[in-house]
Amino acid sequence: MDSAVARERVLDAAEELFYGRGIQSVGMDEIRGASGVSLKRLYQLFPAKEQLVEAYLERRDGRWRGRLAEFVERRADPVERILAVYDWLERWFGEDGFRGCAWINSYGELGATSDRVASRVRAHKEAFGDYLAALVTDAGRPAALAGPLFLLAEGAMVTAGITGSTRPAAEAREAARLLLDR
């Protein structure tokens, strides 16, 4: 098995286990077993668990933001694109195995002890905030709305992760609509 295939198998296993059960409860030997990659190869690819967590979050970031943008871009109206963010969140919250925001969860587990993980989480949140800000600009709305819209989305993520409900996305969407209509 070449390194690229081994890396993908390890990241697939890490994503399923870390997101499903939490980072600290999953050991590297468990990743080895789930991925089918030898422990030696695993440590060649990721010499420390922290590096694996960082790679997991980075890869998930690209997928998450890509799926969001693909969904949002289906809307022609710029204001509807902003509201589509919350529609997408509602879909995401309803997916099987949804356990909240991977970055918030990771920060909660490791943010105080791992600068690398904290940095990856901050980069993801900044990119998401920048994306919302660009949507606000494209819609011709005041830039000052980007922060509150971001907080509505983030609050919905936390609440949905805790409650297991999709309702926070619909409530955040309604609040966003009210802000945009002001």
Secondary structure per residue as TSV (DSSP state, phi and psi in degrees):
chain	resnum	aa	ss	phi	psi
A	1	M	-	360.0	127.5
A	2	D	-	-77.6	167.8
A	3	S	H	-62.3	-37.4
A	4	A	H	-64.7	-42.8
A	5	V	H	-67.1	-43.8
A	6	A	H	-60.8	-42.8
A	7	R	H	-60.8	-45.3
A	8	E	H	-64.2	-40.5
A	9	R	H	-63.4	-42.9
A	10	V	H	-64.0	-44.7
A	11	L	H	-66.4	-36.8
A	12	D	H	-61.0	-47.6
A	13	A	H	-64.0	-44.4
A	14	A	H	-62.1	-43.4
A	15	E	H	-61.5	-46.5
A	16	E	H	-63.1	-45.4
A	17	L	H	-74.8	-46.7
A	18	F	H	-63.7	-45.8
A	19	Y	H	-69.8	-38.3
A	20	G	H	-75.1	-33.3
A	21	R	H	-125.3	-12.2
A	22	G	-	103.0	151.8
A	23	I	S	-71.5	-47.4
A	24	Q	T	-70.3	-21.3
A	25	S	T	-85.3	-4.1
A	26	V	-	-112.3	124.9
A	27	G	-	-94.7	163.5
A	28	M	H	-63.8	-32.5
A	29	D	H	-65.3	-34.7
A	30	E	H	-67.5	-38.8
A	31	I	H	-62.6	-42.9
A	32	R	H	-57.7	-49.3
A	33	G	H	-62.9	-41.8
A	34	A	H	-72.2	-28.8
A	35	S	H	-91.2	-22.9
A	36	G	T	76.4	13.3
A	37	V	-	-101.1	136.4
A	38	S	-	-62.1	153.1
A	39	L	H	-60.3	-37.5
A	40	K	H	-61.0	-48.0
A	41	R	H	-65.2	-40.6
A	42	L	H	-56.6	-46.7
A	43	Y	H	-74.3	-21.9
A	44	Q	H	-68.9	-40.0
A	45	L	H	-74.9	-41.6
A	46	F	-	-135.3	91.0
A	47	P	S	-60.7	-18.6
A	48	A	S	-141.6	148.9
A	49	K	H	-58.0	-36.9
A	50	E	H	-57.3	-38.1
A	51	Q	H	-68.8	-35.2
A	52	L	H	-66.6	-42.6
A	53	V	H	-61.1	-44.8
A	54	E	H	-60.4	-44.4
A	55	A	H	-66.6	-39.6
A	56	Y	H	-59.7	-47.2
A	57	L	H	-66.7	-38.3
A	58	E	H	-64.8	-46.4
A	59	R	H	-65.9	-42.6
A	60	R	H	-62.4	-36.7
A	61	D	H	-57.4	-49.1
A	62	G	H	-60.2	-42.8
A	63	R	H	-66.9	-46.3
A	64	W	H	-62.5	-50.7
A	65	R	H	-68.0	-32.0
A	66	G	H	-65.3	-45.1
A	67	R	H	-62.8	-42.5
A	68	L	H	-60.6	-51.3
A	69	A	H	-61.8	-40.5
A	70	E	H	-60.5	-42.3
A	71	F	H	-66.5	-48.0
A	72	V	H	-64.2	-39.6
A	73	E	T	-67.2	-11.5
A	74	R	T	-72.2	-14.6
A	75	R	-	-92.2	134.3
A	76	A	-	-83.1	-40.3
A	77	D	S	-75.6	128.8
A	78	P	H	-59.9	-36.0
A	79	V	H	-70.5	-39.1
A	80	E	H	-63.9	-28.7
A	81	R	H	-64.4	-39.7
A	82	I	H	-63.2	-47.1
A	83	L	H	-66.5	-27.9
A	84	A	H	-63.9	-25.2
A	85	V	H	-57.2	-44.5
A	86	Y	H	-73.0	-33.0
A	87	D	H	-63.5	-42.2
A	88	W	H	-65.0	-41.8
A	89	L	H	-58.0	-41.8
A	90	E	H	-61.0	-41.9
A	91	R	H	-61.6	-46.2
A	92	W	H	-61.1	-44.9
A	93	F	H	-60.9	-27.6
A	94	G	T	-86.7	-4.2
A	95	E	S	-68.2	146.7
A	96	D	T	-58.5	136.0
A	97	G	T	82.0	5.0
A	98	F	-	-60.6	127.8
A	99	R	-	-131.3	32.3
A	100	G	S	89.2	-169.2
A	101	C	-	-82.6	122.6
A	102	A	H	-59.4	-33.0
A	103	W	H	-77.7	-40.9
A	104	I	H	-64.0	-44.5
A	105	N	H	-60.4	-45.2
A	106	S	H	-64.7	-40.8
A	107	Y	H	-64.2	-41.1
A	108	G	H	-61.5	-35.6
A	109	E	H	-81.5	-41.1
A	110	L	H	-128.2	-4.3
A	111	G	T	-58.0	-32.4
A	112	A	T	-80.7	-18.1
A	113	T	T	-117.0	-11.3
A	114	S	-	-128.6	107.4
A	115	D	H	-62.9	-34.0
A	116	R	H	-66.1	-44.7
A	117	V	H	-68.0	-44.9
A	118	A	H	-58.6	-40.8
A	119	S	H	-64.9	-41.3
A	120	R	H	-65.5	-40.6
A	121	V	H	-64.9	-46.6
A	122	R	H	-61.0	-39.9
A	123	A	H	-62.3	-42.3
A	124	H	H	-63.1	-47.7
A	125	K	H	-65.8	-37.7
A	126	E	H	-64.6	-43.1
A	127	A	H	-63.7	-40.7
A	128	F	H	-64.6	-44.0
A	129	G	H	-61.1	-41.8
A	130	D	H	-63.7	-38.1
A	131	Y	H	-62.5	-47.1
A	132	L	H	-61.6	-41.6
A	133	A	H	-60.5	-39.9
A	134	A	H	-65.7	-39.1
A	135	L	H	-63.7	-40.4
A	136	V	H	-62.6	-45.8
A	137	T	H	-60.8	-46.4
A	138	D	H	-60.6	-29.3
A	139	A	T	-85.3	-1.9
A	140	G	T	71.3	24.4
A	141	R	-	-98.0	159.9
A	142	P	-	-60.0	137.4
A	143	A	G	-57.3	-28.1
A	144	A	G	-63.8	-14.8
A	145	L	G	-76.0	-21.0
A	146	A	H	-60.0	-43.3
A	147	G	H	-61.9	-51.9
A	148	P	H	-61.4	-37.0
A	149	L	H	-65.4	-38.6
A	150	F	H	-62.3	-46.4
A	151	L	H	-63.5	-36.6
A	152	L	H	-62.0	-44.1
A	153	A	H	-65.5	-45.8
A	154	E	H	-64.5	-41.9
A	155	G	H	-62.9	-38.4
A	156	A	H	-64.0	-39.6
A	157	M	H	-61.7	-47.4
A	158	V	H	-62.7	-47.8
A	159	T	H	-64.9	-42.1
A	160	A	H	-64.8	-39.1
A	161	G	H	-63.3	-36.9
A	162	I	H	-78.8	-43.3
A	163	T	H	-88.9	-22.8
A	164	G	-	75.6	16.2
A	165	S	-	-107.6	150.1
A	166	T	S	-87.1	-12.3
A	167	R	H	-54.5	-37.7
A	168	P	H	-56.5	-30.5
A	169	A	H	-68.7	-42.4
A	170	A	H	-65.5	-39.4
A	171	E	H	-67.5	-40.3
A	172	A	H	-66.3	-37.3
A	173	R	H	-61.9	-44.3
A	174	E	H	-63.7	-41.8
A	175	A	H	-64.1	-39.4
A	176	A	H	-63.8	-42.2
A	177	R	H	-60.0	-43.3
A	178	L	H	-62.3	-41.3
A	179	L	H	-62.7	-44.0
A	180	L	H	-70.2	-27.9
A	181	D	H	-81.2	-12.9
A	182	R	-	-63.6	360.0
